[in-house]
Amino acid sequence: MQNFVFVNPVKIIFGRNTLAKLGPEAAGAGKKALLVYGGGSIKKNGVYEAVTAALKKAGVAVAEHPGVKPNPVLSHVRAGVEKARAEGCDLVVAAGGGSVIDEAKAIAAGALYRGDVWDFFCGKAQIKGALPLFTALTLPATGSEMNSGCVITNEEKAQKYSTHSQHLFPRASVLDPETTFTLPREQAANGAVDAIAHLIESYFTTADRDVEVTDELVHGLARSVIAATGRILRDPKDYDARASMMWSATLALNGLGGCGYGGTSFPNHAIEHSLSAIYDIAHGAGLAIVMPAWFKRHLASAGPARLEKFGRAVFGVKTAEEAIKSFEAFFRQAGAPVRLAEAGIPAADIPRIADNAMGLIRMWGMKMEKAEVEEILRLAA
């Protein structure tokens, strides 16, 4: 087990009828909030009414910034930064899934920065401050509600890049599983795939494989996500399944899942970011395509031991090949694509996708070459 430092200051407020508690939390940080949300689903499921009522009751005024895309784009972030400044907002509230929270984080940082917010994502500047952020999660997937990172797509350059800072941790996040009851089947599936992807990246890329406590945490969370997904697909209003999924997805990327590992990287995310940057497909769908192919490449280069261990603990299978098939079977059961062709992405585009992916791979300092990325994509064709 490697040395590590774990810090996570996010206050989690979990359970039924907890959205009202967002108001007092936000009121302790400011007087006017920029409310960031997506296409309007929160107005159909009652979240908008509950959040705005809670803020009003606590004496927090609201300026709205709707319209966040599933893959949030830079132009909309820039508009949000200008709105936050023009409206005199001194805090940000995000109501939605990971995309909404990611954009809210970027806006919170950009509002206090004199340059272009994209500077944080391309390595030109570091975040030295941000407006206080509060979140009401409605889609379990990214873990953004309890971590310090965010991802934005520069649509002009077709670059989907990330940034991290201690200033991007939300002050408090409210997780009410009932807000997920009306999620479309496709979004629930993509969220499950995303959570699994967060768990496997460090697990399979670690240079230190004698970290049993973290391995067991990863195994347990993966089993929870898989079991909850099956129950949710059978009964979308299964509260306990929704609760397990929501908390598991949060824990999958709040930092605990990598403690004690060493030399880790996020190759599946680096490749998938290229897919969603170019084709604007759902992040979870892209990961479901990349992961089985990456596992096949990983098996050939790193051997079967890690896949065999995960397969035994999570899927109850014996061989590495069976573990890969089990991943594919779970993704298919959830309704996600597992091949480029299933997402309408032609194999002829592989060199372009790989070239795009190399920008992020180099930025993240990963030891991958374009030929390796192309090989993984061909396995996914």
VOGU-3710 file (C-alpha; in Angstrom, 3 decimals, decimal comma):
1> mqnfvfvnpv> 0,000/0,000/0,000  1,314/3,429/-1,026  1,366/6,563/1,135  -1,635/8,829/0,588  -3,399/11,927/1,868  -7,191/11,839/1,831  -9,208/15,028/2,292  -12,869/15,459/1,425  -14,676/18,412/3,002  -18,078/17,961/1,310
11> kiifgrntla> -21,089/17,792/3,615  -23,534/15,153/2,353  -27,212/15,443/3,240  -28,792/12,151/2,190  -32,321/10,780/2,085  -35,986/11,491/1,522  -37,322/15,053/1,702  -33,885/16,588/2,159  -33,973/19,249/-0,584  -35,400/21,792/1,859
21> klgpeaagag> -32,138/21,604/3,802  -30,247/23,150/0,891  -31,594/26,628/1,728  -30,029/27,042/5,185  -26,734/25,624/3,906  -26,603/28,133/1,037  -27,704/31,043/3,237  -24,569/30,617/5,294  -22,433/31,408/2,261  -24,178/34,312/0,513
31> kkallvyggg> -27,264/36,258/-0,437  -27,707/35,607/-4,164  -27,292/32,319/-5,997  -26,807/31,513/-9,640  -29,078/28,475/-10,072  -27,584/26,221/-12,749  -29,682/23,454/-14,294  -30,264/21,567/-17,532  -33,084/21,168/-20,010  -35,986/21,529/-17,629
41> sikkngvyea> -36,505/18,046/-16,175  -36,178/19,502/-12,674  -39,352/21,472/-13,348  -41,202/18,229/-14,082  -39,981/16,172/-11,129  -40,483/18,841/-8,462  -36,812/19,559/-7,799  -36,929/23,101/-9,185  -39,872/24,049/-6,993  -38,317/22,482/-3,902
51> vtaalkkagv> -34,891/24,079/-4,395  -36,146/27,568/-5,231  -38,589/27,454/-2,317  -35,819/26,397/0,051  -33,557/29,212/-1,138  -36,335/31,802/-0,908  -37,292/30,701/2,590  -33,655/31,032/3,655  -33,440/34,547/2,218  -31,303/33,683/-0,805
61> avaehpgvkp> -32,211/35,445/-4,062  -31,866/33,528/-7,338  -30,663/34,257/-10,871  -31,214/31,324/-13,229  -28,843/29,757/-15,742  -30,714/26,893/-17,463  -29,805/24,910/-20,557  -26,747/22,888/-19,532  -26,113/20,122/-22,092  -25,403/16,483/-21,149
71> npvlshvrag> -21,825/17,173/-22,284  -21,502/20,768/-20,968  -19,952/23,179/-23,442  -17,574/26,077/-23,005  -19,802/28,698/-24,645  -22,534/28,046/-22,073  -19,991/28,157/-19,242  -18,764/31,531/-20,457  -22,346/32,806/-20,560  -22,836/31,588/-17,004
81> vekaraegcd> -19,706/33,365/-15,818  -20,926/36,632/-17,311  -24,386/36,155/-15,799  -22,962/35,431/-12,336  -20,943/38,635/-12,492  -23,717/40,787/-13,935  -26,237/39,548/-11,357  -23,857/39,988/-8,446  -24,096/36,333/-7,411  -21,978/35,347/-4,432
91> lvvaagggsv> -22,689/31,602/-4,578  -23,702/28,923/-7,097  -26,353/26,219/-6,736  -26,413/23,278/-9,151  -29,583/21,200/-9,517  -29,073/18,205/-11,790  -26,570/15,494/-12,672  -22,834/15,537/-13,138  -22,906/17,713/-16,242  -24,834/20,427/-14,435
101> ideakaiaag> -22,552/20,228/-11,414  -19,432/20,286/-13,595  -20,593/23,420/-15,396  -21,527/25,026/-12,082  -18,003/24,360/-10,814  -16,466/25,955/-13,896  -18,726/28,990/-13,519  -17,893/29,276/-9,820  -14,180/29,388/-10,639  -14,532/31,560/-13,743
111> alyrgdvwdf> -16,545/34,220/-11,924  -13,493/35,084/-9,806  -10,968/34,945/-12,659  -10,096/37,824/-14,970  -9,060/35,626/-17,882  -10,921/33,044/-19,969  -12,283/30,117/-17,942  -10,861/27,689/-20,545  -7,393/28,591/-19,198  -8,101/26,266/-16,272
121> fcgkaqikga> -8,761/23,340/-18,596  -5,864/23,719/-21,026  -3,204/24,259/-18,371  -2,686/28,000/-18,763  -3,896/28,888/-15,267  -4,629/27,339/-11,886  -7,817/27,899/-9,925  -7,042/30,078/-6,908  -10,607/30,639/-5,748  -14,256/29,967/-6,562
131> lplftaltlp> -17,700/31,043/-5,464  -19,190/28,701/-2,836  -21,023/25,801/-4,513  -24,020/23,777/-3,339  -25,608/20,899/-5,236  -28,883/18,994/-5,455  -28,067/15,741/-7,253  -30,671/14,212/-9,575  -28,579/11,741/-11,617  -26,074/9,399/-9,930
141> atgsemnsgc> -23,061/8,914/-12,190  -20,052/11,186/-12,021  -19,430/11,716/-8,309  -18,999/15,425/-9,021  -21,210/16,180/-6,024  -18,389/14,974/-3,738  -15,165/15,642/-5,608  -13,023/18,533/-6,775  -13,005/18,001/-10,526  -15,060/19,024/-13,536
151> vitneekaqk> -15,122/18,337/-17,270  -16,063/20,797/-20,028  -16,119/20,474/-23,835  -14,661/23,217/-25,991  -17,028/22,739/-28,912  -14,955/24,892/-31,286  -11,833/22,764/-30,787  -13,614/19,435/-30,123  -11,667/19,100/-26,880  -13,222/17,592/-23,755
161> ysthsqhlfp> -10,847/18,460/-20,934  -10,924/18,467/-17,140  -9,630/20,564/-14,282  -9,281/19,984/-10,546  -8,901/22,219/-7,522  -9,592/22,109/-3,810  -11,741/25,206/-4,440  -14,178/23,132/-6,522  -15,368/20,891/-3,701  -19,055/21,667/-3,070
171> rasvldpett> -19,756/23,043/0,400  -22,776/20,738/0,733  -24,577/18,291/-1,543  -28,142/17,069/-1,075  -28,825/13,527/-2,301  -32,507/12,574/-2,313  -32,966/9,213/-4,090  -36,612/10,013/-4,858  -35,457/12,692/-7,322  -34,193/9,865/-9,555
181> ftlpreqaan> -37,510/7,980/-9,822  -38,382/9,587/-13,172  -34,982/9,198/-14,820  -35,240/7,691/-18,319  -33,925/4,134/-18,542  -31,083/5,268/-20,801  -29,817/7,840/-18,297  -29,965/5,353/-15,445  -27,933/2,899/-17,545  -25,313/5,447/-18,538
191> gavdaiahli> -24,958/6,543/-14,929  -24,312/2,978/-13,815  -21,654/2,494/-16,481  -19,960/5,759/-15,474  -19,835/4,705/-11,822  -18,315/1,336/-12,752  -15,744/3,094/-14,950  -14,633/5,292/-12,056  -14,092/2,217/-9,922  -12,080/0,224/-12,443
201> esyfttadrd> -9,625/2,876/-13,662  -7,386/2,989/-10,575  -8,061/-0,664/-9,713  -6,647/-1,905/-13,010  -3,868/0,641/-13,567  -2,314/0,630/-10,085  1,351/-0,324/-9,859  0,745/-1,551/-6,291  -1,555/-4,566/-6,205  -1,299/-5,307/-2,493
211> vevtdelvhg> -3,964/-2,853/-1,285  -6,624/-5,252/-0,090  -8,779/-2,715/1,759  -9,219/-0,519/-1,323  -9,681/-3,564/-3,552  -12,520/-4,720/-1,313  -14,081/-1,258/-1,345  -14,027/-1,300/-5,150  -15,467/-4,817/-5,266  -18,278/-3,924/-2,876
221> larsviaatg> -19,246/-0,729/-4,665  -19,195/-2,477/-8,045  -21,481/-5,224/-6,731  -23,796/-2,569/-5,288  -24,016/-0,679/-8,601  -24,703/-3,853/-10,580  -27,338/-5,154/-8,158  -29,048/-1,766/-7,880  -29,135/-1,365/-11,656  -30,990/-4,657/-12,076
231> rilrdpkdyd> -33,539/-3,683/-9,455  -34,029/-0,200/-10,919  -34,624/-1,594/-14,397  -37,308/-3,881/-12,957  -38,892/-1,238/-10,725  -37,885/2,410/-11,306  -39,474/3,429/-7,986  -37,526/0,961/-5,848  -36,325/3,479/-3,248  -33,637/1,333/-1,657
241> arasmmwsat> -32,161/0,433/-5,049  -32,133/4,110/-6,028  -30,511/4,958/-2,692  -27,819/2,300/-3,149  -27,089/3,549/-6,647  -26,917/7,194/-5,595  -24,546/6,632/-2,698  -22,426/4,067/-4,578  -21,898/6,421/-7,525  -20,892/9,207/-5,138
251> lalnglggcg> -18,399/6,984/-3,320  -17,009/5,693/-6,626  -15,234/8,990/-7,305  -14,867/10,831/-4,001  -11,232/9,790/-3,615  -11,598/6,688/-1,446  -11,461/4,283/-4,389  -7,844/5,136/-5,135  -6,338/5,363/-1,639  -3,139/3,317/-1,381
261> yggtsfpnha> -2,840/2,624/-5,084  0,149/3,951/-7,037  0,897/5,098/-10,568  -2,747/5,115/-11,600  -4,285/6,693/-14,694  -7,639/7,055/-16,454  -7,093/5,584/-19,951  -10,748/4,705/-20,576  -11,841/8,239/-19,772  -9,104/9,755/-21,913
271> iehslsaiyd> -10,281/7,778/-24,943  -13,983/8,264/-24,230  -13,622/12,031/-23,897  -12,610/12,017/-27,537  -15,765/10,107/-28,513  -18,122/12,485/-26,719  -16,165/15,567/-27,828  -16,447/14,593/-31,499  -19,830/12,819/-31,592  -21,570/14,273/-28,508
281> iahgaglaiv> -22,623/10,823/-27,310  -23,447/10,200/-23,654  -20,347/9,753/-21,513  -21,589/6,458/-20,068  -22,374/5,102/-23,521  -18,874/5,952/-24,703  -17,310/4,279/-21,678  -19,335/1,108/-22,285  -17,790/0,969/-25,759  -14,221/1,635/-24,645
291> mpawfkrhla> -13,938/-0,461/-21,477  -14,337/-4,014/-22,876  -11,836/-3,199/-25,635  -9,385/-1,691/-23,145  -9,716/-4,786/-20,954  -8,734/-6,989/-23,896  -5,652/-4,836/-24,494  -4,894/-4,795/-20,761  -5,167/-8,588/-20,585  -2,614/-8,978/-23,354
301> sagparlekf> -0,144/-6,532/-21,785  -0,624/-6,960/-18,014  -1,763/-10,554/-17,681  -4,930/-12,085/-16,223  -4,437/-11,702/-12,455  -6,302/-8,447/-11,895  -9,199/-9,351/-14,170  -9,464/-12,761/-12,519  -9,587/-11,185/-9,044  -12,268/-8,672/-10,029
311> gravfgvkta> -14,233/-11,313/-11,922  -14,307/-13,669/-8,934  -15,259/-10,953/-6,432  -17,854/-9,098/-8,515  -19,240/-11,447/-11,164  -18,527/-14,857/-9,642  -16,511/-16,029/-12,664  -13,074/-17,652/-12,797  -11,198/-16,471/-15,874  -10,152/-13,061/-17,202
321> eeaiksfeaf> -11,999/-13,728/-20,437  -15,187/-14,477/-18,502  -14,742/-11,236/-16,549  -14,586/-9,223/-19,781  -17,687/-10,979/-21,093  -19,424/-10,218/-17,799  -18,684/-6,523/-18,159  -20,141/-6,579/-21,664  -23,186/-8,506/-20,492  -23,848/-5,990/-17,727
331> frqagapvrl> -23,523/-3,047/-20,111  -25,894/-4,705/-22,571  -28,356/-5,544/-19,811  -28,316/-1,891/-18,773  -28,991/-0,877/-22,370  -25,630/0,652/-23,263  -23,757/0,088/-26,551  -20,537/-1,936/-26,445  -19,269/-1,342/-29,984  -18,526/1,797/-31,996
341> aeagipaadi> -20,892/0,621/-34,728  -23,759/0,388/-32,232  -23,323/4,114/-31,561  -23,132/4,923/-35,274  -19,386/5,644/-35,187  -17,596/4,299/-38,288  -14,348/2,369/-37,959  -12,874/4,646/-40,614  -12,874/7,448/-38,006  -10,522/5,591/-35,644
351> priadnamgl> -7,355/7,532/-36,613  -9,183/10,835/-36,084  -10,529/9,713/-32,696  -7,098/8,527/-31,580  -5,452/11,754/-32,696  -7,987/13,752/-30,707  -7,490/11,543/-27,639  -3,738/12,110/-27,644  -4,184/15,743/-26,629  -5,731/14,736/-23,306
361> irmwgmkmek> -3,414/11,742/-22,885  -0,385/14,030/-23,133  -1,948/16,606/-20,816  -2,600/13,923/-18,196  0,966/12,604/-18,580  -0,163/9,111/-19,514  2,208/6,635/-21,139  0,095/5,765/-24,159  0,918/6,151/-27,836  -1,490/6,775/-30,685
371> aeveeilrla> -0,959/3,270/-32,070  -2,125/1,776/-28,757  -5,236/3,960/-28,731  -6,015/2,919/-32,300  -5,601/-0,744/-31,350  -8,093/-0,338/-28,477  -10,560/1,424/-30,759  -10,241/-1,327/-33,378  -11,088/-3,856/-30,682  -14,179/-1,736/-30,005
381> a> -15,250/-1,458/-33,626
//
